[in-house]
Amino acid sequence: MTKNKTLKLVDSIRISNIHFTLSEYETRISKDIRKRNITDEDSDLEEISKLQNKLYAEDRQSLLIIFQGMDSAGKDSAIKHILKVPNPQGVAVTSFKHPSELELEHDYLWRHAVKLPERGQIAIFNRSHYENVLISKVHPELVLFERLLNYNTLAKLDNEFWELRYRQINLFEERIIESGTHILKLFMHLSKNEQCERFLDRIKNENKNWKFSKADIKERKYWLEYQDAYQDLVRKTSTKSAPWFVVPADDKSTARAIICKIILEKLVHMNPKFPVKSNEEIHYMKNVKSELEGELSI
């Protein structure tokens, strides 16, 4: 959380400063701040549903929502929560895992580009192209599987290489936005202690055993490296048109409520509208209305 807590909560976690320092942002907000800022969540979801319906009908712009965060940060439950209300025809969710052989035959942005939302749609990325400056930065040997022409050894994956990736991602998103797709980028900011609690819950609760993964424990050992990677990517890729939001994620219900407010704010800004019928179409509808009402009176 920023030092000035009198700011609106959503504004306080929207990042626009290239000197962003992750450790200055809280993973949990106080009950007082929640009480003053997180209200009428059901009303927010209802408004999101109405605006999404207009977006779908308008069929002229779209929205991409990106979820990033450490393992167990609550990405899945947050996505499930916000999907309770919208028309499922207008929303698509993609969870990006390790790239397939086919995907590795293309540049790293290809598999994300083909999953971008159609006009009128909302696309949700559970992890995204940012994995290429997160897990790939923590484990640079993964980049070698891409078989890049000029980067065939770990020694060549220097700061200049990562700066290139940040620039490519910014240009990719700039093109998306210019084509009519708005972007929301949500970083679920989780504490290491809370992750520990959630991993233990997966072990102790038989109904959650299926969520437990050895890989998650392995990656936990790189906690500090991931924190540095997240800090760098927010600094390098938080732009005026597509800023990052650092969502305090230690309390899942609070995180979900904040995310609803962020999405609602974006949809209100997009201001989708139902298509306007021409005078000819309105005249036709009136005639058909009379005919149909006449059928019912028979």
Buried (B, 14 or more C-beta within 10 A) or exposed (E): BBEEBEBEBBEBBBBEEEEBEBEEBBBBBEEEBBEBBBEEBEEBBEBBBBBBBBBBBBBEBBBBBBBBBBBBBBBBEBBEBBEEBBEEEBBBBBEBEEBEEEBBEEEBBBBBEEBBBEBBBBBBBBBBBBBBBBBBBBEBEBBBEBEBEEBEEEEBBEEEBBEEBBEBBBEBBBEBBEEEBBBBBBBBBBBEEBBEEBBEEBEEEEEEEEBBEEEBEEBBEBEEBBBBBBBBBBBBBBBEEBBBBBBBBBBBEBBBBBBBBBBBBBBEEBEBEEEEEEEEEEEEEEEEEEEEEEEEEE
